[in-house]
Amino acid sequence: MSETGNRLRKLLESPNFDPQSYVKQLSQQSDGDRDLQEHRQKIQNLADETAQNLKKNVYKNYRQFIETAKEISYLESEMYQLSHILTEQKSIMESITQSLLSTDKDETSKEMQAAFPKETEELKQRTLTSLLEKVEGAKNIMDTPGRHLVYNGDLVEFDVDNMSPIQKVHAFLMNDCLLIATWLPNRRGTVKYKYNALYDLESFAVVNVKDNPPMKDMFKILMFPDSRIFQAENSKVKKEWLEILDETKKNKVSKEKHKKEEEVPMSPVRAEVSTNPFDMEDEEMVESEDGVDLSMEWIQELPEDLDVCIAQRDFEGAVDLLDKLNEYLKDQPATPKVKELRAKVDERVRQLTEVLVFELSPDRSLRGGPKATRRAVSQLIRLGQSTKACELFLKNRAAAVQTAIRQLRIEGATLLYIHKLCNIFFTSLLETAKEFEMDFAGNTGCYSAFVVWSRSAMTMFVDAFSKQVFDSKESLSTAAECVKVAKEHCQQLTEIGLDLTFTLQSLLVKDVKAALQSYKDIIIEATKHRNSEEMWRRMNLMTPEALAKLKEEMRSCGINFQLYTGDDCWVNLSYTVVAFTKQMMSFLEEGLKLYFPELHMVLLESLREIILVAVQHVDYSLRCEQDSDKKSFILQNASFLHDTVLPVVERRFEEAVGKPAKQLQDLRKSTRPVRINPDSTTSLV
């Protein structure tokens, strides 16, 4: 740059530069219009040079911008993992603290019980009666003798599925049951609540719900097959509820056991031995009338043996005993003694079923995989409850899959995370399908339930997949690779006859469509921006290596580029047209990776809109350009687009999809270069 230009640059860059005073001074010193025009040209040249330097700096630092963004993303994922670890450590410390506090509280309660006598049962019953007068529809609850109040308080009930608050309730814990009453919006006198439900203490289990802010201070009541979730006022009240519920249930069990032990010695009455031979004949006649011999030792000890098997978790032994009894009583008359035995055995079957159901509940440990459920499932099927076994097995596996997805740590690299996600999900699905086929081989009616469950599991997978790939605004190439990985894993399920490809595509079609249209808009905007700066000059790549690299890129896209390369490092095409071609071919390849039949028209219309932007720009340039040499160069670029690029796009689309791209063919026919008047003016129509 000349010395005058340097002085002008320093003047404009000075911090005290005042445009108005500068223009005023310049107009006073100039001799006429010519001086102002020259000065204007100098400033314009300086502005062009500055803009060029700015572009070079942007291109030079572009890779650094990308690397910096990646580093920030990695740092964000590491901070998330660190937060997750700290949360786990906090929960562990809280559980240790709670266990220590509960030990101290047990010792304190024992000391308090020794120091102060308990309330009399009469006082507890009077307290319960006065409280129940406030509950509408709860008058008959006090009909049971010996029932008294243990604990009560306000709770908030939450929806089990979406964890949203439903209603405010008041819970009354009695020595043998739990009453749930809802608050009345319009109170009538002393009545504040309305009867909602009454649960026997033996009919439900209490489960502590781990705090997960903002959801905290909750506990769950399980009543197969339903459950209810309640939230206490604070952690202290929640702890009291859990402890008192557990203690009350234990007290009831111990009282009933003690009562049975007291009744056992009194129940058997030894009959007097008669020496009358006619009495013996009468007994034999009764036995012959009954027709069933229940005096065998194994039948007499069967109820106790079932209790032992259930207590020792010998589920197979318990079911074997039941099968043996059913086989023995098969085709036998239903005498009173048989009915009595059946009643005793049915009670044990109910207890055994409850234990097996608990073994399959999602709250149990899920680390054993599908094989860990085989024992409980097989015994439930043998008990004739295959439908319940199927339902519990699928619920267990759904919880296991969901837990595995939640525990998967989010990676900074999206593709790496998707590989791990697909590996975990589809492996679990494959193992579940194989285990299901093994366990329910003789129950073909359960297979429809498995198909429905597979669709719901796929929905869970797609939610996690879309949140990481599409909600985070990843590039189209990354999204295409992730979808390709998911398709490949889904294809593996066809080995066992389970094809969920259509389900996967139907769940992803909305997000993929949005990604294609978003990236199409980006390409159109970039093309328009390049078109606005188009000078219609040949492209100079400066080095043979750069030219060879460009040839290789075009060859990989299927474009014959040899005809358009000139001497040395020159290309007989415009930079804008070459950049457009590379971007459009990249969009085509990524779009074909994402292709579903439902997206056929979306992809075609996107390609058509992108091509039209370039074609319309070339057509406008041909109409407006007056220089014959430049017009010839523009027409050469138009021929490249029409005769080389568009046929490749059509052929590649048809090869990948299996259908001709009719819209693209019509577009190519309507945009062929032609002459529109005798004086060699050309255009695209």
WOBEL-V383377 format. One record per pair of residues at least 6 apart in sequence whose ideal C-beta (glycine too) atoms are under 8 Angstrom apart, sorted by the first residue. I is the first residue (numbers start at 1). J is the second residue. If there is no record, write none. Layout:
i = [I/I]
j = [J/J]
This chain:
i = [1/1/4/5/5/5/8/8/8/9/11/11/12/12/26/26/27/30/30/70/73/74/76/77/77/77/78/80/81/81/84/91/91/94/98/101/102/102/105/121/121/124/124/124/125/125/125/125/127/127/128/128/128/128/128/128/129/131/131/131/132/132/132/132/132/133/133/134/134/134/134/135/135/135/135/135/135/135/135/136/136/136/136/136/136/137/137/138/138/138/141/141/141/144/146/147/147/147/147/148/148/149/149/149/150/150/150/150/150/151/151/151/151/151/152/152/152/152/153/153/153/153/153/153/154/154/154/154/154/155/155/155/155/155/155/155/156/156/156/156/156/156/157/157/157/157/157/157/157/157/157/158/158/158/158/158/158/158/158/159/159/159/160/160/160/163/163/165/167/167/168/168/169/169/169/169/169/169/170/170/170/170/170/170/171/171/171/171/171/171/172/172/172/173/173/173/173/175/175/175/176/176/176/177/177/177/177/178/178/178/178/178/178/179/179/179/180/180/180/180/180/181/181/181/181/182/182/182/183/183/183/184/184/184/184/199/199/201/201/201/202/202/202/203/204/204/204/205/205/205/206/206/206/206/206/206/206/206/207/207/207/207/207/208/208/208/209/209/209/209/209/211/211/215/216/216/217/217/217/217/217/217/217/218/218/218/218/218/219/219/219/219/219/219/220/220/220/220/221/221/221/221/222/222/224/224/225/231/232/232/274/287/290/290/290/291/291/291/292/292/292/292/292/292/294/294/294/294/298/298/299/299/299/302/302/302/302/303/303/303/305/306/306/306/306/306/306/307/308/309/309/309/309/310/310/310/310/310/313/315/315/315/315/315/315/316/316/318/318/318/319/319/319/319/322/322/322/323/325/329/332/349/352/352/353/353/353/356/356/356/356/357/357/357/358/359/359/359/360/360/360/360/360/360/360/360/360/361/361/362/362/362/362/362/364/365/366/366/366/366/369/369/370/370/370/370/370/370/371/373/373/373/373/373/374/374/374/376/376/377/377/377/377/378/380/380/380/380/381/381/381/381/386/386/386/387/389/389/390/390/390/390/390/391/393/393/394/394/394/397/397/397/397/398/398/398/398/400/401/401/401/401/401/401/402/404/404/404/405/405/405/405/405/405/408/408/408/408/410/410/411/411/414/414/414/414/414/414/415/415/415/415/417/418/418/418/418/418/418/419/421/421/421/421/422/422/422/423/425/425/425/426/426/426/426/429/429/429/429/430/430/430/433/433/433/433/433/434/436/436/437/440/440/440/454/454/454/455/455/458/458/458/458/459/462/462/462/465/465/465/466/466/469/469/469/469/469/470/470/470/470/470/474/475/476/476/476/476/476/476/476/477/477/479/479/479/479/480/480/480/480/481/483/483/483/483/484/486/486/487/487/490/490/490/491/493/493/505/505/505/506/508/509/509/509/512/512/512/513/513/515/516/516/516/516/516/516/517/517/519/519/520/520/520/520/523/523/523/523/524/524/524/526/527/527/527/527/527/527/527/528/530/530/530/530/531/531/531/531/533/534/534/534/534/536/536/536/536/536/536/536/537/537/538/538/538/538/538/538/538/539/539/539/539/539/539/540/540/540/541/541/541/541/541/542/543/544/546/547/547/547/550/550/550/551/551/551/553/554/554/554/554/555/557/557/557/557/557/558/558/558/559/559/559/559/559/560/564/564/564/564/565/565/566/571/572/572/573/573/573/574/574/576/577/577/577/577/577/580/581/581/584/584/584/584/584/584/585/585/585/587/587/587/588/588/588/588/589/591/591/591/592/592/592/592/592/595/595/595/600/600/604/604/604/604/605/607/607/607/607/608/608/608/611/611/611/611/611/612/614/615/615/615/615/615/618/618/618/618/618/619/619/619/619/621/622/622/622/622/622/622/622/622/623/623/625/625/628/631/635/635/638/638/639/642/642/642/642/642/646/646/646/647/649/649/650/650/650/650/650/653/653/654/654/670/671/671/672/672/673/673/673/674/674/674/674/675/675/676/676/676]
j = [9/49/42/42/45/46/42/43/46/46/17/22/43/46/36/39/36/36/39/412/412/412/412/410/411/412/412/410/409/410/409/210/211/211/239/239/239/243/243/146/148/148/149/150/142/147/148/149/148/149/142/147/148/149/172/174/142/149/152/172/138/139/141/142/172/190/191/190/191/192/193/172/179/181/191/192/193/194/195/184/188/191/193/194/195/194/195/179/181/195/147/179/198/176/175/174/175/176/177/174/175/172/173/174/173/174/175/244/248/173/240/241/244/248/170/171/172/173/170/171/232/233/237/241/168/169/170/171/233/168/169/170/171/230/231/232/165/167/168/169/230/231/165/166/167/168/169/228/229/230/231/164/165/166/215/218/229/230/231/165/166/229/227/228/229/215/229/231/182/183/182/183/180/181/182/183/196/230/180/181/182/183/192/193/178/179/180/181/230/241/178/179/181/179/244/245/248/248/251/252/200/201/252/198/199/200/201/198/199/201/204/221/245/195/197/198/196/197/198/199/228/193/194/195/196/193/194/196/192/193/194/191/192/193/194/221/223/248/249/252/249/252/253/223/221/222/223/221/222/358/219/220/221/222/242/245/246/249/219/220/221/222/363/219/220/242/215/218/219/220/229/217/218/231/231/235/231/232/233/234/235/237/238/229/230/231/232/238/229/230/232/238/241/242/227/228/229/230/227/228/229/230/361/363/354/357/391/238/238/241/280/293/333/335/337/332/333/335/329/332/333/335/337/338/300/337/338/341/305/324/325/328/341/321/325/341/345/344/345/348/321/318/321/322/345/348/352/348/314/315/317/318/321/318/348/351/352/355/355/352/355/356/375/376/379/375/379/348/352/379/352/379/382/383/345/349/383/382/345/338/338/383/379/383/380/383/385/376/379/380/383/380/388/392/364/373/375/376/373/376/377/380/389/392/393/395/396/392/396/395/396/398/399/400/396/372/396/399/400/403/400/431/397/431/432/434/435/436/435/393/396/397/435/439/435/438/439/389/392/389/392/393/439/439/386/388/389/392/389/439/440/443/440/443/446/446/439/440/440/443/446/449/450/449/436/439/449/450/453/428/432/453/457/453/456/457/460/428/425/428/429/432/457/460/460/424/425/428/421/424/425/460/461/464/417/420/421/424/417/468/417/420/468/469/472/474/478/482/478/481/482/485/468/465/468/469/482/485/486/485/461/464/465/468/485/486/489/489/457/461/489/489/490/492/493/454/457/493/498/492/493/496/450/454/493/496/498/496/446/450/496/446/447/450/498/500/503/500/503/500/503/504/507/507/504/507/508/482/486/508/508/511/478/479/482/483/511/479/511/512/514/515/482/519/515/516/519/587/590/591/594/586/590/512/515/590/594/590/591/593/594/593/508/512/593/594/593/504/508/501/504/500/501/504/501/499/500/596/597/598/598/596/596/598/599/594/596/599/599/602/594/591/594/599/602/603/606/602/606/587/590/587/606/609/610/583/584/587/610/609/610/613/583/576/580/583/610/613/614/617/613/575/576/579/580/576/613/614/617/576/574/576/617/621/574/621/625/630/633/634/637/574/575/566/570/571/572/573/574/633/570/571/573/574/575/578/569/570/571/547/550/569/570/571/569/569/569/569/565/569/571/561/571/578/561/562/565/582/560/561/581/582/561/581/582/585/589/648/648/651/652/581/585/644/645/648/644/571/572/573/640/571/572/572/578/633/636/636/637/640/633/637/617/614/618/637/640/641/614/641/645/607/610/611/614/645/649/645/648/649/606/607/610/607/649/652/653/652/603/606/607/603/652/653/656/657/603/656/657/657/659/653/661/663/664/663/649/653/661/664/663/664/667/641/646/649/664/667/667/641/638/641/667/671/684/634/637/638/641/684/638/671/683/684/634/631/634/635/638/681/682/683/684/681/683/631/634/680/682/673/682/673/684/673/668/671/672/673/684/664/667/668/668/661/664/660/661/664/665/668/661/664/660/661/685/684/685/684/685/682/683/684/682/683/684/685/681/682/682/683/685]
